[in-house]
Amino acid sequence: MVEYLEGILKIGNLVLAVVAGIIALSLVKATRERKELRPWIFMIGALVFFAVQMVLGALRAFQIFESPFLTHVNPALILVCIITALILQIQQGVSK
């Protein structure tokens, strides 16, 4: 019973990750038009990497694909994107 519940939750995560990825990619156009939104490009990258992480988690839960390399590198990329976005946002706020 617990395995079925875990599978259903992973499928829900997968659907939400795909929706988050689509939203992130649609925001790219808005960030390119306005200069003050430039740090958000890195946040969009983090959102895309998060969607990839959820897909990898679903594949691992259903024992279709498992790669410890990807599951450790991907969160590091998410963290780098978030830290870069925060630094750029702080620099942008200081320069105003």
N, C-alpha and C positions, 0 to 999 in steps of 0.2 A: 504493500500500500504506500509506503514512504517513497519507494522508487518512482511510482506513478506520479505522486505529488511533486517530487523533484523534477521529473521530466516535464510536467505541465508548467511549472515555474520557469524552467529553462527556455521553453518555447515562448512563454510570455516575455522573458527578457530578450530573446532573439527578435521578436516582433518590435519591441520598443527600441532596441538598438538600431534596427533598420530605419525606423521612423526618425530617430535622432540623427542618423547619418544623412538622411535626405534633407532634414531641416538644416543641418550644418552646411551641406553643400549649397543649399539655396541662399544662405546668408553670405556667401562669398561675394556675390555681386554687390550687395549693399556695403560691404566693408571696403571694396575697391573704390567706390564712388566718394566716400567720405574719409578724409585723412584722420580725423579723431578716432575712427574705429579701427585703425591699423593694428593695435594690439590684439584685437579680437580675432584676427586671422589665426593666431596661435591657439586661441581658445577653440576655434572651429577645428583646427588640427587635432587638438586633444579630444574633442567630441567624436571625430572620425576614428581615432585610435581606440576610444572607448567602445564604439560600436564594433570594431574588429575584436576587441577583448571579449565582448559578450558573445560574439559568434564563436570564437575559440573555446569559450567556456561551455557553450551548448554542444559543440562537437566533442569536447572531452567528456561531458556528462553522458553522452550517448555512445561513448567509446568508438567514435568514428575516426578521430584524429587527435593525437596527443603529442605535444612538443614542449618540453620544459623550457627550451630556449625562447620560443615565441611568448610563452606565458610570463617570462621574466623580463624580456626586453620591451614588450609592449607597454606594461605599466611604467617602465622607466621613461619611455617616449612620452607618455601622457604627462608624467611629472615634469619633464623638461619643457614641454609646451606650456603648461600652466605657469611654471616659474618664469619663463621668458615673457609670457603675456603680462604677468604681474609687474615685472621689472619695467617693461615698456610703458605700461599704464602709469606707474609711479613717475617715470621720467617725463611723461607727457603732462602729468598734473603739476610737476615742479616747474616745468618750462612756461606755464601759463601765467 
